[in-house]
Amino acid sequence: MGTNSGIGDVNNPGVKVTSYSTHASLRMAQRGMTSSQVDDIVSKGVALAQGDTYYFLSRQGAAVLTKAGRVVTAYTQAEFYEETWALIWELGI
């Protein structure tokens, strides 16, 4: 299912979290997110290919990972923009 967002959805690419960037760790702490929440988003969310990264999206939050599994950033649904909710609806999440 393609979108007008410039991001293409893919089958779960099998990427697992291997590490966290400093930015991801700081933002997760600021947002009150745990590593288990990120793991849940990655394992149960929809994976969207975005250049050299995957954008994992679920109703609970989102996480951006490199293809090697390094978390670049993550956030909860509280930080979703209206466009993010529209993408969730479009993808049927």
C-alpha positions, -999 to +999 in steps of 0.1 A: +000+000+000+017+032-011+010+066+003+014+102-009+039+108+019+070+098+000+074+068+022+067+033+010+053+006+034+071-027+035+066-061+050+082-063+084+119-061+075+129-082+105+149-054+120+154-056+157+166-029+180+204-033+185+213+001+200+202+037+207+217+069+194+224+096+220+196+116+204+171+087+207+181+081+244+176+118+252+143+121+234+129+089+249+138+102+284+122+135+277+091+117+264+089+091+292+094+063+267+109+029+277+129+005+255+101-020+259+077+005+243+101+009+214+105-029+210+067-032+210+064-005+183+090-022+162+076-057+166+039-048+161+040-016+141+039-011+103+074-006+088+078+022+063+109+025+042+124+060+043+157+062+026+183+043+046+160+040+076+127+023+086+099+043+102+079+020+125+044+033+132+017+020+155-012+037+174+010+038+205+040+056+189+067+056+163+104+048+160+130+054+134+157+028+130+186+023+107+187-009+087+213-022+113+187-017+141+200+015+157+172+037+170+175+072+157+145+086+175+112+075+190+081+092+202+047+084+217+012+091+202+012+123+223+036+138+198+017+127+167+008+155+143-025+155+125-007+141+094+006+111+114-030+102+124-040+106+088-013+082+078-024+057+104-059+058+091-047+055+055-026+025+063-054+009+084-034+007+115 
